[in-house]
């Protein structure tokens, strides 16, 4: 019997009743919906939040922070969201375009004037917008360049220093893996270039700028970077690697509990459920041409439209978002998933339904991904019918 059948058989009106309660209470709990899915997939923990009408109307968090330990997760715990970070970096870049600090057609030669004379010529034709849409020819896999190991050798350095090294290596020692604008090649390195361009031009770390320009205005008070738990503590969820036989092995907080900060702009943010729900609600309002209830506009409607529109006709990838068609969404929906191989998170936004859902787990691998997607599918179906 699949998880959905388990839920329906055990409590056939549970999901519907929870979603109905959402209309009345901002504290409606999804725990009873999530727990059977968590148990069926042996996940250490599973959490979700639902947004309707621009407000977080239901949350849930079940399971434990660390497999084998008694500490339960709570709705206030923090979750690593991996590549969902990309849309945040794109939004920050968009703010700077509106400020006049950046341009959508700005090139690496302009972003990194100190490297212009040493830069591989092919990079001179790449634009900021292409990098954000994965159309700039940045490499998909730093292992092939030998850079991944060298980044780990520098992982104890300041994040900005790591990104400076990666930028110099990519632009001066390696050509783009494809001509700019030709095809979509998903790349954390491309987002690292954008992040370092931002911090170089403003002379402040990307992390600080994201806190100031995005987290603070949206009230994302629990947002930060890297593995959420403190070293030696189980004060937040630990990440878990997929092991043999469907098991999940906890990864202790520390240097190897996340990817190197060099690729931070592509995937190192962590945040609470309510933070991620606020962020989804902000994009939901932007996609609907409305102002989010909890924040100033931050971006003009035409800028939101640019962020949410694929750059090329042969790709669904926009700027930090996948824009795709779903019948349940009444047309175009926005989505992105993220994983540092130890956590997994997904966001779905349906502007025509004024609906969004976020789901997170503190485990990586295929089984974790399928469980999170299954939970999202159940909440989507019941929340959009």
matplotlib code that plots the C-alpha trace (Angstrom):
import matplotlib.pyplot as plt

x = [0.0, 1.5, 1.8, -1.2, -3.4, -2.2, -3.2, -6.6, -7.3, -6.2, -8.1, -9.9, -10.8, -7.7, -6.0, -9.2, -10.0, -6.5, -6.7, -10.1, -8.7, -6.1, -8.7, -9.4, -6.2, -2.6, -1.5, -3.1, -0.8, 0.2, 1.9, -0.8, -0.4, 3.4, 4.1, 2.8, 5.0, 8.0, 7.5, 6.9, 10.2, 12.2, 13.1, 14.7, 12.3, 9.9, 8.5, 6.1, 4.3, 1.3, 0.7, -2.8, -3.8, -0.2, -0.3, 1.2, -1.9, -0.5, 2.8, 4.1, 7.3, 7.7, 10.6, 13.9, 16.8, 19.4, 18.7, 19.1, 18.7, 15.6, 15.5, 12.3, 12.2, 9.9, 8.1, 10.8, 13.7, 16.0, 16.4, 19.1, 17.4, 20.3, 19.7, 16.5, 19.2, 19.7, 16.4, 17.6, 20.9, 18.9, 16.6, 19.5, 21.0, 17.7, 17.6, 21.1, 19.9, 17.1, 19.7, 21.9, 24.8, 24.4, 22.9, 21.3, 23.7, 26.8, 29.7, 32.4, 34.9, 32.9, 32.2, 35.8, 37.9, 41.0, 40.8, 40.0, 43.5, 43.9, 40.4, 39.7, 38.2, 35.1, 33.9, 33.7, 30.5, 28.7, 26.0, 24.7, 21.3, 22.8, 24.7, 21.4, 19.6, 22.4, 23.0, 26.5, 28.6, 29.7, 30.7, 28.2, 30.8, 33.9, 35.4, 36.2, 38.3, 40.0, 38.6, 36.4, 39.3, 41.1, 38.0, 37.9, 41.6, 40.5, 37.2, 38.5, 39.1, 36.5, 33.7, 34.5, 38.1, 37.0, 34.8, 37.6, 39.8, 37.1, 36.3, 40.0, 40.4, 37.3, 37.8, 41.5, 42.3, 39.2, 37.0, 33.2, 32.0, 29.6, 29.2, 27.0, 23.3, 23.5, 22.1, 21.1, 23.8, 22.9, 25.8, 26.6, 29.8, 27.8, 25.9, 29.2, 30.5, 27.4, 27.7, 31.3, 30.5, 28.0, 30.3, 33.2, 31.3, 29.8, 32.8, 30.7, 30.3, 27.4, 26.1, 25.9, 24.2, 21.6, 20.8, 20.4, 18.6, 16.4, 16.2, 15.7, 12.9, 11.1, 11.3, 13.4, 14.9, 16.0, 17.8, 21.6, 24.2, 25.6, 24.6, 22.0, 23.1, 25.9, 29.1, 28.8, 25.1, 21.7, 20.1, 18.9, 18.4, 21.5, 21.9, 21.8, 23.5, 21.7, 23.2, 22.7, 19.3, 17.3, 19.1, 20.2, 23.5, 23.8, 26.5, 28.0, 27.9, 31.3, 33.3, 32.0, 28.3, 27.8, 29.4, 32.2, 31.1, 32.6, 29.4, 27.2, 25.3, 24.1, 23.1, 24.1, 21.1, 19.3, 16.1, 13.0, 9.8, 8.2, 11.1, 10.9, 7.1, 7.5, 9.9, 7.6, 4.7, 6.8, 7.4, 3.8, 2.6, 5.2, 4.0, 0.4, 1.4, 0.5, 2.4, 3.3, 1.4, 4.5, 7.0, 7.7, 7.7, 11.5, 11.2, 9.1, 6.5, 8.4, 11.5, 9.5, 8.3, 11.8, 12.9, 10.0, 10.3, 12.6, 15.4, 15.2, 12.3, 14.0, 14.3, 11.9, 14.7, 14.1, 16.3, 16.6, 13.2, 11.8, 8.7, 6.5, 2.9, 0.7, -3.1, -3.5, -1.9, -4.2, -1.3, 2.3, 3.8, 7.2, 9.3, 12.8, 14.3, 17.6, 19.9, 23.4, 23.1, 22.3, 19.0, 16.3, 13.8, 11.3, 9.2, 6.0, 4.2, 0.9, 0.1, -3.3, -4.4, -2.8, -1.1, 2.4, 3.9, 7.3, 8.6, 11.9, 13.7, 17.1, 18.1, 19.5, 19.3, 16.6, 14.4, 14.3, 13.6, 10.7, 9.2, 9.4, 7.8, 5.1, 4.2, 4.2, 1.9, -0.6, -0.6, -0.8, -3.8, -5.8, -4.8, -5.7, -8.9]
y = [0.0, 3.4, 6.3, 8.2, 5.1, 4.7, 8.3, 8.0, 4.6, 5.7, 9.1, 9.6, 13.2, 14.2, 16.2, 17.8, 18.8, 20.2, 22.3, 23.5, 24.5, 26.5, 29.0, 29.7, 29.4, 30.3, 27.6, 24.6, 21.6, 19.3, 16.8, 14.1, 14.4, 14.2, 11.5, 8.5, 9.7, 10.1, 6.6, 4.9, 6.3, 6.0, 9.7, 11.2, 14.2, 15.8, 19.4, 21.5, 24.8, 25.9, 29.4, 30.6, 34.1, 35.3, 33.9, 30.9, 28.9, 25.6, 24.1, 20.8, 19.2, 15.5, 13.2, 13.8, 16.1, 13.3, 9.6, 7.6, 10.7, 11.7, 15.4, 16.0, 18.6, 21.6, 24.0, 26.5, 24.4, 25.3, 23.4, 23.6, 24.5, 23.8, 25.1, 27.0, 29.5, 30.3, 32.3, 34.4, 35.2, 36.1, 38.3, 40.1, 40.6, 42.0, 44.5, 45.7, 45.9, 48.2, 50.2, 50.6, 48.7, 45.8, 45.4, 42.3, 42.4, 43.1, 40.8, 39.3, 41.7, 44.5, 42.7, 41.7, 44.6, 43.4, 40.1, 41.5, 41.3, 37.7, 36.4, 33.8, 35.6, 33.5, 34.8, 38.3, 37.5, 36.0, 38.2, 38.3, 37.2, 34.2, 33.1, 33.3, 31.3, 28.7, 29.8, 31.3, 28.1, 27.8, 24.2, 21.8, 19.8, 21.3, 17.8, 17.8, 21.0, 19.7, 22.6, 20.7, 19.2, 22.5, 24.2, 21.7, 22.5, 26.1, 25.4, 26.8, 30.3, 33.1, 32.5, 35.6, 34.4, 31.0, 32.6, 34.9, 31.9, 30.1, 33.1, 33.6, 30.0, 29.8, 33.0, 32.9, 29.1, 27.6, 28.4, 28.2, 24.6, 26.0, 29.2, 31.7, 31.5, 28.2, 25.7, 25.4, 23.8, 23.7, 25.2, 26.1, 27.7, 30.3, 31.4, 31.6, 34.0, 36.2, 36.1, 37.1, 39.9, 41.3, 41.2, 42.6, 45.6, 46.4, 45.4, 43.3, 39.6, 38.0, 36.6, 40.0, 41.6, 38.8, 39.3, 43.1, 43.2, 40.1, 38.4, 41.5, 43.1, 39.8, 39.1, 35.9, 36.1, 32.5, 32.5, 31.8, 29.8, 26.3, 23.4, 24.7, 22.8, 23.9, 21.9, 19.2, 19.9, 18.6, 22.0, 21.9, 19.2, 17.4, 16.4, 12.7, 10.9, 8.1, 4.7, 1.1, -0.6, 2.6, 3.9, 7.4, 8.2, 11.4, 13.9, 15.8, 19.6, 21.0, 21.6, 18.7, 19.1, 21.3, 22.1, 24.7, 28.2, 29.0, 27.9, 29.5, 31.7, 28.5, 26.6, 27.2, 29.0, 27.5, 28.9, 28.1, 26.9, 30.2, 32.0, 29.8, 30.3, 34.1, 33.9, 31.8, 34.2, 37.1, 35.5, 34.4, 38.0, 39.2, 36.7, 37.9, 41.5, 42.1, 43.4, 40.7, 41.4, 41.1, 43.1, 46.1, 45.4, 45.3, 44.6, 46.1, 43.9, 43.9, 42.6, 39.8, 38.9, 38.8, 36.5, 34.2, 33.9, 31.4, 33.1, 30.7, 29.0, 25.6, 25.7, 26.0, 27.5, 31.2, 33.1, 30.8, 29.2, 26.5, 27.9, 25.0, 24.2, 22.2, 21.7, 21.8, 25.2, 26.6, 27.4, 28.4, 27.4, 28.1, 25.5, 24.7, 21.9, 21.9, 19.5, 19.5, 15.6, 15.7, 17.8, 18.1, 20.9, 21.9, 25.0, 25.0, 28.3, 28.4, 32.1, 31.4, 29.5, 32.0, 29.0, 27.8, 24.9, 24.2, 20.8, 19.9, 16.9, 16.5, 13.7, 13.4, 10.9, 9.5, 8.2, 11.5, 13.3, 11.0, 11.3, 15.1, 15.2, 12.9, 15.1, 18.1, 16.4, 15.5, 19.1, 20.6, 18.4, 19.2, 22.8, 23.6, 21.7]
z = [0.0, -1.0, 1.4, 0.0, 0.5, 4.1, 4.8, 3.2, 4.8, 8.3, 8.2, 4.9, 5.5, 7.3, 4.6, 3.6, 7.2, 7.7, 4.6, 5.6, 9.0, 7.1, 6.1, 9.7, 11.5, 10.9, 13.3, 11.6, 11.9, 9.1, 11.4, 11.0, 7.2, 7.2, 9.8, 7.8, 4.8, 7.1, 8.6, 5.3, 3.9, 7.2, 7.0, 10.2, 9.8, 7.4, 7.5, 5.3, 5.2, 3.0, 1.8, 0.7, -0.1, 0.7, 4.3, 5.9, 6.8, 7.9, 9.1, 10.2, 11.4, 12.5, 13.3, 14.9, 14.4, 14.3, 13.6, 16.8, 19.1, 21.0, 20.1, 18.1, 15.3, 15.8, 13.5, 14.5, 13.4, 10.5, 7.2, 4.6, 1.3, -1.2, -4.7, -3.7, -2.7, -6.5, -6.7, -3.7, -5.5, -8.6, -6.6, -5.0, -8.5, -9.7, -6.9, -7.9, -11.5, -10.4, -8.3, -11.4, -9.8, -12.3, -15.8, -17.2, -20.1, -17.9, -18.7, -16.6, -18.1, -16.6, -13.3, -12.7, -14.2, -12.4, -14.3, -17.8, -19.2, -18.1, -18.9, -21.5, -24.4, -24.6, -21.2, -22.5, -24.4, -21.4, -19.6, -16.0, -17.2, -19.0, -15.9, -13.8, -16.5, -16.8, -20.4, -19.9, -20.4, -16.8, -16.0, -14.6, -12.7, -11.1, -10.7, -14.4, -13.9, -10.8, -9.0, -6.5, -4.6, -4.6, -3.2, -0.4, 0.3, 0.8, 2.6, 5.9, 4.3, 4.3, 1.9, -0.2, -0.5, -1.7, -4.3, -5.4, -6.0, -7.9, -10.0, -11.0, -11.8, -14.0, -15.9, -16.5, -16.8, -18.3, -21.3, -21.0, -21.7, -24.3, -26.2, -24.3, -25.0, -26.9, -24.3, -20.7, -18.5, -14.8, -12.9, -9.3, -10.6, -12.7, -9.5, -7.6, -10.3, -9.9, -6.1, -6.2, -8.8, -6.3, -3.4, -5.4, -6.8, -3.4, -1.3, 1.1, 1.4, -0.5, 2.7, 4.4, 1.4, 1.2, 4.9, 4.5, 1.2, 1.3, 4.7, 6.8, 4.7, 4.4, 8.1, 7.6, 11.0, 11.1, 7.8, 7.7, 5.8, 6.0, 8.1, 10.6, 13.8, 16.1, 16.2, 18.9, 19.5, 18.3, 18.6, 15.0, 12.4, 11.3, 7.7, 6.7, 3.9, 2.2, 3.2, 2.2, 2.6, 2.8, 5.9, 6.6, 8.3, 10.3, 9.3, 12.3, 12.0, 10.9, 7.8, 5.8, 6.8, 3.8, 0.4, 0.3, 0.8, -2.6, -4.2, -1.6, -4.0, -5.7, -2.6, 1.1, 2.7, 5.7, 7.2, 9.3, 7.7, 8.3, 6.6, 3.5, 3.4, 3.6, 0.8, -1.3, -0.5, -1.7, -5.1, -5.2, -4.7, -7.3, -9.8, -9.3, -9.6, -5.9, -2.9, -0.3, 3.0, 5.1, 3.1, 1.0, -2.8, -3.0, -6.7, -9.5, -11.2, -14.5, -12.6, -11.0, -14.5, -15.8, -12.9, -13.5, -17.4, -19.1, -21.0, -24.0, -25.8, -25.5, -21.7, -18.7, -16.6, -15.7, -13.3, -10.2, -11.0, -13.2, -14.9, -16.1, -16.9, -14.5, -14.8, -11.1, -11.0, -13.7, -16.0, -15.3, -11.9, -10.4, -8.7, -7.5, -5.5, -3.6, -1.9, -0.5, -0.5, 3.2, 3.2, 0.5, 0.0, -2.7, -3.3, -5.6, -6.4, -8.3, -9.0, -10.6, -7.5, -5.1, -3.5, -2.5, -0.6, 0.8, 2.0, 3.7, 5.1, 6.8, 4.5, 1.0, -1.9, -4.1, -1.4, 0.4, -2.8, -3.6, -0.2, -0.2, -3.7, -2.5, 0.5, -1.8, -4.3, -1.6, -0.2, -3.7, -4.7, -1.6, -1.5, -5.2, -5.8]

ax = plt.figure().add_subplot(projection="3d")
ax.plot(x, y, z, "-o")
ax.set_aspect("equal")
plt.show()
